[in-house]
Amino acid sequence: MTQRLAGKIALVTGSARGIGFAVATAFAREGAKVVIADLDGAGAAEAAAGIGPAAMPLSVDVADPASVAAMMERILAAHGRVDILVNNAGIGANTPFLETSLADWNRIIGVNLTGAFMVAQACAREMVRVGGGKIVNIGSLSGQRGGNGRAAYGAAKAGLELLTKVMAVELAQANINVNTIAPGAIETEIAKAMHDRATRAAYHRLIPMSRYGTPEEIADAAVFLCSDEAGYIHGHTLNVDGGFREAGLMFTRDPDTPAAT
Ligand SMILES: NC(=O)c1ccc[n+]([C@@H]2O[C@H](COP(=O)([O-])OP(=O)(O)OC[C@H]3O[C@@H](n4cnc5c(N)ncnc54)[C@H](O)[C@@H]3O)[C@@H](O)[C@H]2O)c1
């Protein structure tokens, strides 16, 4: 099978586990060298060991400019360039708007939006230098629809989706593709923390495909967007959500119908 990312240097933030790990694993399978950069340094080392010699672990806090600068230095020292960035590191919370503290707000915006901005800017500067690249920002359905408890998280993800569009416009001439993947409900640790039993039941009822997605299904979309096959897809948001976003207002599912999974 052709390796669609052969020889590419790919940075995936938040890739010690979950969606990021699945993306890094798929990128390595497609021939890329991957940097597993995560706040959880031990987890990143374990994840990289699981992927094999194509993977390099790094400890980073994407919300900290000094940490981002140190990460870039290490990547450039090891590989000399970065061709692909997946801005995946993210944290969530399920806090009602009226109870969202400024500290919660700043923390969630700091990682999900400001962190993504800082990493993207640092990588894009390198991509400009080498003549091009691919950037995928991991957004969320919560950045597109008003969800309970998602004031800070939803605002951060909506901001990231708009940042994608501005970057796409400004970086097109530098041969840098920028797109968003907006996952729906994906079975990972963040979902376990944010989705209580009622939320899970509601998702099964409201997602036309009536199941959670898998991290590998997000990874498949990321491989596609970072491959040559997606060269003219630019500034786009690709929802990978089992049809949730497009379901009609009259869409109903009998709550007594057992879920598919
Ligand atoms: N799982 C879902 O249902 C879902 C839905 C929509 C969007 N997303 C988004 O997908 C991305 C990945 O989510 P996941 O479900 O795999 O979550 P996860 O919690 O399983 O993994 C997130 C990873 O990011 C790392 N991380 C957190 N803060 C960091 C920081 N400051 N610097 C570096 N790394 C940091 C964590 O250590 C962890 O390894 C997130 O951006 C999330 O918002 C997830």
The ligand as an SDF file (V2000), in Angstrom:
LIG
                    3D

 44 48  0  0  0  0  0  0  0  0999 V2000
  -13.4710   12.9800   22.3530 N   0  0  0  0  0  0  0  0  0  0  0  0
  -14.4040   13.7530   21.8420 C   0  0  0  0  0  0  0  0  0  0  0  0
  -15.6040   13.4470   21.8870 O   0  0  0  0  0  0  0  0  0  0  0  0
  -14.0140   15.0430   21.1560 C   0  0  0  0  0  0  0  0  0  0  0  0
  -15.0070   15.7160   20.4530 C   0  0  0  0  0  0  0  0  0  0  0  0
  -14.6800   16.9010   19.8070 C   0  0  0  0  0  0  0  0  0  0  0  0
  -13.3930   17.4040   19.8620 C   0  0  0  0  0  0  0  0  0  0  0  0
  -12.4400   16.7260   20.5650 N   0  0  0  0  0  0  0  0  0  0  0  0
  -11.1060   17.3150   20.6000 C   0  0  0  0  0  0  0  0  0  0  0  0
  -10.1490   16.3660   20.1760 O   0  0  0  0  0  0  0  0  0  0  0  0
   -8.9010   16.6460   20.8010 C   0  0  0  0  0  0  0  0  0  0  0  0
   -8.3710   15.3770   21.4510 C   0  0  0  0  0  0  0  0  0  0  0  0
   -9.3130   14.9670   22.4170 O   0  0  0  0  0  0  0  0  0  0  0  0
   -9.3230   13.5040   23.0710 P   0  0  0  0  0  0  0  0  0  0  0  0
  -10.7450   13.1100   23.1190 O   0  0  0  0  0  0  0  0  0  0  0  0
   -8.3340   12.6180   22.4250 O   0  0  0  0  0  0  0  0  0  0  0  0
   -8.8580   13.9140   24.5560 O   0  0  0  0  0  0  0  0  0  0  0  0
   -7.8860   13.2130   25.6130 P   0  0  0  0  0  0  0  0  0  0  0  0
   -8.1500   13.9070   26.9010 O   0  0  0  0  0  0  0  0  0  0  0  0
   -8.0120   11.7280   25.5480 O   0  0  0  0  0  0  0  0  0  0  0  0
   -6.4290   13.6140   25.0780 O   0  0  0  0  0  0  0  0  0  0  0  0
   -5.9850   14.9510   25.1180 C   0  0  0  0  0  0  0  0  0  0  0  0
   -4.4710   14.9420   25.2120 C   0  0  0  0  0  0  0  0  0  0  0  0
   -4.0410   16.3140   25.2410 O   0  0  0  0  0  0  0  0  0  0  0  0
   -3.0420   16.4390   26.2370 C   0  0  0  0  0  0  0  0  0  0  0  0
   -2.9960   17.8230   26.7280 N   0  0  0  0  0  0  0  0  0  0  0  0
   -3.8930   18.4480   27.5290 C   0  0  0  0  0  0  0  0  0  0  0  0
   -3.4820   19.6900   27.8200 N   0  0  0  0  0  0  0  0  0  0  0  0
   -2.3000   19.8630   27.1670 C   0  0  0  0  0  0  0  0  0  0  0  0
   -1.3820   20.9320   27.0810 C   0  0  0  0  0  0  0  0  0  0  0  0
   -1.5840   22.0880   27.7520 N   0  0  0  0  0  0  0  0  0  0  0  0
   -0.2630   20.7760   26.3370 N   0  0  0  0  0  0  0  0  0  0  0  0
   -0.0290   19.6040   25.6810 C   0  0  0  0  0  0  0  0  0  0  0  0
   -0.8540   18.5490   25.7430 N   0  0  0  0  0  0  0  0  0  0  0  0
   -1.9880   18.6760   26.4740 C   0  0  0  0  0  0  0  0  0  0  0  0
   -3.4590   15.4710   27.3270 C   0  0  0  0  0  0  0  0  0  0  0  0
   -2.3770   15.1450   28.2050 O   0  0  0  0  0  0  0  0  0  0  0  0
   -3.9580   14.2950   26.4980 C   0  0  0  0  0  0  0  0  0  0  0  0
   -2.9200   13.3860   26.2020 O   0  0  0  0  0  0  0  0  0  0  0  0
   -9.1500   17.7880   21.7800 C   0  0  0  0  0  0  0  0  0  0  0  0
   -8.7800   19.0110   21.1940 O   0  0  0  0  0  0  0  0  0  0  0  0
  -10.6480   17.7250   21.9880 C   0  0  0  0  0  0  0  0  0  0  0  0
  -11.1710   18.9740   22.3780 O   0  0  0  0  0  0  0  0  0  0  0  0
  -12.7160   15.5550   21.2150 C   0  0  0  0  0  0  0  0  0  0  0  0
  1  2  1  0
  2  3  2  0
  2  4  1  0
  4  5  1  0
  4 44  2  0
  5  6  2  0
  6  7  1  0
  7  8  2  0
  8  9  1  0
  8 44  1  0
  9 10  1  0
  9 42  1  0
 10 11  1  0
 11 12  1  0
 11 40  1  0
 12 13  1  0
 13 14  1  0
 14 15  2  0
 14 16  1  0
 14 17  1  0
 17 18  1  0
 18 19  2  0
 18 20  1  0
 18 21  1  0
 21 22  1  0
 22 23  1  0
 23 24  1  0
 23 38  1  0
 24 25  1  0
 25 26  1  0
 25 36  1  0
 26 27  1  0
 26 35  1  0
 27 28  2  0
 28 29  1  0
 29 30  1  0
 29 35  2  0
 30 31  1  0
 30 32  2  0
 32 33  1  0
 33 34  2  0
 34 35  1  0
 36 37  1  0
 36 38  1  0
 38 39  1  0
 40 41  1  0
 40 42  1  0
 42 43  1  0
M  CHG  2   8   1  16  -1
M  END
$$$$
